[in-house]
Amino acid sequence: MLWMRLAIRNARRNLRRTLLTASTVVIGVALIVVTVAFMNGIFGSMAELFSAQVGHLRVLDADYAEREAFRPMYENIAEVEPVLELIRGVPGVVSAEPRITTSVVLAAGEEIGDDYGLLVGSTETFFREILKGPDQLVAGTWLSGAADEVVLGFRLASDLGLDVGDEVLLLGQTQDGALSPIKATVVGVMQADSVLNKQAFVRLEDAQWLTDIPGGALEVLVYGADRDPAVLRPVAERLRSMEGLEGLAVQGWYERDPWSGMMGMVDGMQLFIELLFVFVTEMAIFNTMSMSVLERTGEIGVMRAMGLTRFGTVGIFFLEAMVIGFVGGLVGTVLGSAGALYLEVHGMSVPSDSGDRFGDGFPYTTTMHADLTADLVVSALLLGLVMAVVGAMLPALRAAAIQPVVAMRAQK
């Protein structure tokens, strides 16, 4: 208790400097909470969108997986129904949907232009329950199930000047490389994320006709109860070892480019930001404790002469720093959490083309939200204490090394 009283007295002795140091801790912790929560929200949202669009897991021909950049559509799952039946019986699988994706040239009139898009053909379950397509329509209706209907992403429809009721030519290729056209009626326009806005959606049967893969698909998208890699890995292992799926590859969304390369970059950015704020805060605490040691050299000598041990000297300065760190960390966590909660509810709007630099592989929405978690709040509060302890370590050791006789002689 004596240590605590001395630590609190020392913190109150030069109140202006103590408040300045505490405010540095407040700002550092608050910025860490807001920044990390916002980054978690942005990349968590991107991961959610990405995993929904490409499947928590996907099953496809192993040769197609190796050369996917060249889109060798002849390496497909020729008969997809038996594969679907096997996959849907695996424990942990909630849904399995066949899909065909292929690049097409779109033309609104008689002339073929240079407007490219990705044609996506899949099941009604995939479009309605996974992509939530009908909920994101800004015009028209969703696919009715009739032939030669298409729903366009907002970006494609805008670039082509198309609206509901217009006809559009979709020029693609069969699996053998022959040109293959579809003339479809635009029944709806969907505005979703940056990736879906550049796609065209048709029935699986229409995509099978265009690519000449009757009864087949390029891939089967598999969904579990959760996109967490730890939950999905056992399911993936079961699929890889199943009889009847020989020659097929199984990939998790977390293993696929460009996301797999992005995860390390995100962790690195978050670590850099945290270290930057921690360094600045620790320098402020180090300065405060160093000045305190210099001002109280004689006092420390007297207390050492009266029996205060080196360990006790270190403890006084550590406790003083921890008081500052705890109060500053608590206030900073509260302020940072308030800011993060505001961003979680209201979000921050970004220009619709701001993500183009990332390419078409990263889905994002124009309103980005934070994601504040209990783990982040607790970590921020503990970080305030850690910063205080680390920042006070060297000054405290210097104080403990002061010789009583030398200190009292300097006092005179």
Secondary structure as GFF3:
##gff-version 3
##sequence-region A 1 412
A	DSSP	alpha_helix	2	13	.	.	.	ID=ss1
A	DSSP	alpha_helix	15	54	.	.	.	ID=ss2
A	DSSP	beta_strand	57	61	.	.	.	ID=ss3
A	DSSP	alpha_helix	62	66	.	.	.	ID=ss4
A	DSSP	three_ten_helix	68	70	.	.	.	ID=ss5
A	DSSP	alpha_helix	80	88	.	.	.	ID=ss6
A	DSSP	beta_strand	95	107	.	.	.	ID=ss7
A	DSSP	beta_strand	115	122	.	.	.	ID=ss8
A	DSSP	alpha_helix	124	125	.	.	.	ID=ss9
A	DSSP	pi_helix	126	130	.	.	.	ID=ss10
A	DSSP	three_ten_helix	133	136	.	.	.	ID=ss11
A	DSSP	beta_strand	137	140	.	.	.	ID=ss12
A	DSSP	beta_strand	149	153	.	.	.	ID=ss13
A	DSSP	alpha_helix	154	160	.	.	.	ID=ss14
A	DSSP	beta_strand	167	173	.	.	.	ID=ss15
A	DSSP	beta_strand	179	190	.	.	.	ID=ss16
A	DSSP	three_ten_helix	196	198	.	.	.	ID=ss17
A	DSSP	beta_strand	199	203	.	.	.	ID=ss18
A	DSSP	alpha_helix	204	211	.	.	.	ID=ss19
A	DSSP	beta_strand	219	223	.	.	.	ID=ss20
A	DSSP	alpha_helix	229	240	.	.	.	ID=ss21
A	DSSP	beta_strand	248	252	.	.	.	ID=ss22
A	DSSP	three_ten_helix	253	255	.	.	.	ID=ss23
A	DSSP	alpha_helix	259	295	.	.	.	ID=ss24
A	DSSP	alpha_helix	297	305	.	.	.	ID=ss25
A	DSSP	alpha_helix	310	346	.	.	.	ID=ss26
A	DSSP	beta_strand	348	349	.	.	.	ID=ss27
A	DSSP	three_ten_helix	356	358	.	.	.	ID=ss28
A	DSSP	beta_strand	367	368	.	.	.	ID=ss29
A	DSSP	alpha_helix	374	400	.	.	.	ID=ss30
A	DSSP	alpha_helix	404	411	.	.	.	ID=ss31
###
